[in-house]
Amino acid sequence: MNQSTNAVDTTDRISPARASYLKDTGINYVGRYLSGYWPVTLTELDSILAAGLHFIPIFERSGSDENAEYVTEIGYFTSLQGTKDASYAIEKADRLGLPRATIIYFAVDFDVYVNFASRLH
């Protein structure tokens, strides 16, 4: 099956020129991060939307966030931490003026297979 790609996610800043280039190459959706080392800015969001692209908000904890040294360890992933991260993601989305009904995708930089495979045997 031949499927073309029409979405990207990136930590790269999206300038008006980059947004136009992405649109011209058939990209319709751009995922950018709400937090971390290179969070999306209002200017980027404006560039994405002005080019006729759709924005996909992604939340992921990284080295510039609270608890950074633990975000890739199994102990980080608790119900309480999930609630805290959800609140933080909503705060970030609110600052960008995203509607409350916006879906936020959560990225996890954690190798579940490596950490759980030995427990399954």
PyMOL commands that set and color helices and strands:
alter all, ss='L'
color gray80, all
select helices_A, chain A and resi 16-24+42-50+68-70+74-76+79-95+112-120
alter helices_A, ss='H'
color red, helices_A
select strands_A, chain A and resi 7-9+29-33+54-59+105-106
alter strands_A, ss='S'
color yellow, strands_A
deselect
rebuild
show_as cartoon
